[in-house]
Amino acid sequence: MKAVLHTIKHEVMKAIPPTVFFFIILHIVALIRTLMMKGTGVSMPVSTSILIASLVLGKSVLVADMLPFINRFPEKPLIWNVTWKTLMYALVALVVHYLERLYEFWKEAHSFMDANATLWTSMNWPQFWAVQILLITLIFVYCVFSELTRALGRDRLKRMFLGPLPPDINKDL
């Protein structure tokens, strides 16, 4: 039983950094979308839906990191893995972003095809791509820090950013 609790604690601790990161960036994206949509009457996501999305994305990143093809270039310079992972995560973000818009139209359409056709004709494409560019940039930042953490180690990276911590603080982090 103790081993199971230790494993659960370990998995939860691994999920916290990406979940917090995605929680923050999804709020930034939602804020930017709200500012762009101000006055259009379109409803924006609330913090609860962003929390759920960040929990899903945080765990999804951990699952994706276990796939053999995601860490494709571990022996090459970090930019290889950063670029590869950014591309993989950005493709997923593109699909999710599109499906999120499609869902809004599907609620009012008679079929999936009608919803998709309506989406294609009424989509504000510059706004869609602006949000996508923002997501790709933030995903890139996440991948850079993820790869730096993998290469340097969590403790060394923490010391590089925060400096040496007092001994009583180090044991909790």
Secondary structure, DSSP 4 states (H G I P E B T S, - for coil): -HHHHHHHHHHHHHHHHHHHHHHHHHHHHHHHHHHHHTTS------HHHHHHHHHHHHHHHHHHHHSTTTT--TTS-HHHHHHHHHHHHHHHHHHHHHHHHHHHHHTTSSSHHHHHHHHHHH--HHHHHHHHHHHHHHHHHHHHHHHHHHHH-HHHHHHHHH-PPPHHHHTT-
